[in-house]
Amino acid sequence: MEHLAAQGRQVGELDACPRLDDGEALFFEVFGRMHRDRPASFGGLMPLPSAVIERWADRLGFTGMDRDDFTHAVEALDRAWLDSSSKPTGQAAPRKSP
């Protein structure tokens, strides 16, 4: 959608989105890629396994406090995502009685 906005087209959804700096954008990009490894169960989607988060910390070369900060940030983002994805987006239409 950003490429449409760059062409001067109106993209209302972008107006409501926060602008991210490069570091913030990295968290969201990596978080999106982590979804490929998200387990699911009959109850729905599960939290990202810590091994997945650790693997990405390794790939990105995070060590020490940077690694801890990355891990905590991704875990917090994951909890928020799971909370928001488990909420219904709308009410079902009432059933008509026969």
C-alpha positions in Angstrom: 0.0 0.0 0.0 2.9 2.4 0.6 3.9 2.2 -3.0 0.4 3.4 -3.9 0.7 6.3 -1.5 4.1 7.1 -3.0 2.4 7.4 -6.4 0.1 10.0 -4.9 -2.9 7.8 -4.5 -5.2 8.1 -1.5 -4.7 5.2 0.9 -6.8 5.9 4.0 -5.6 3.0 5.9 -2.0 4.3 5.8 -3.2 7.6 7.4 -4.2 5.8 10.6 -1.0 3.7 10.8 1.8 4.8 13.0 5.1 5.5 11.2 7.9 3.2 12.3 11.6 3.9 12.5 14.0 1.2 11.1 14.4 -0.6 14.4 10.7 -0.7 15.0 10.0 -1.9 11.5 12.5 -4.7 12.0 10.5 -6.1 14.9 7.3 -6.1 12.8 9.0 -7.6 9.7 10.6 -10.4 11.7 7.5 -11.0 13.8 5.5 -11.5 10.5 8.1 -14.0 9.3 7.9 -15.9 12.6 4.3 -16.7 12.0 5.4 -19.4 9.6 6.6 -21.3 12.6 3.6 -20.6 14.8 2.0 -23.8 16.1 -1.8 -24.3 16.0 -4.1 -26.6 17.9 -7.7 -27.4 18.0 -8.1 -24.4 20.3 -6.5 -22.0 17.8 -3.1 -20.4 17.3 -0.5 -20.9 20.0 2.2 -18.5 21.2 5.4 -18.5 19.3 7.8 -21.1 20.7 10.8 -19.7 22.5 13.1 -21.7 20.1 11.7 -19.7 17.2 12.4 -16.4 18.9 15.9 -17.6 19.9 16.6 -18.7 16.3 15.7 -15.3 15.0 17.8 -13.6 17.7 20.7 -15.8 16.4 20.0 -14.9 12.8 20.0 -11.2 13.6 23.2 -11.5 15.6 21.7 -10.2 18.9 23.7 -10.9 22.0 23.6 -9.8 25.7 21.1 -7.2 26.6 20.1 -6.7 22.9 19.1 -10.3 22.8 17.1 -10.0 26.0 15.4 -6.8 24.7 14.6 -8.5 21.4 13.2 -11.6 23.1 11.0 -9.6 25.5 9.8 -7.3 22.8 8.8 -10.2 20.5 7.1 -12.0 23.4 5.1 -8.8 24.3 4.2 -8.3 20.6 3.1 -12.0 20.4 0.9 -11.7 23.5 -0.8 -8.6 22.1 -1.3 -10.2 18.7 -2.8 -13.3 20.3 -5.1 -11.2 22.5 -6.3 -9.2 19.6 -6.7 -12.1 17.2 -8.8 -14.1 19.7 -11.4 -11.3 20.1 -14.4 -11.5 17.8 -14.5 -8.9 15.0 -18.3 -8.6 15.0 -21.5 -10.0 16.3 -23.2 -12.8 14.4 -26.5 -12.0 12.9 -29.4 -13.2 15.1 -31.0 -16.4 13.9 -34.4 -16.3 12.5 -36.8 -18.7 14.2 -38.6 -21.1 11.8 
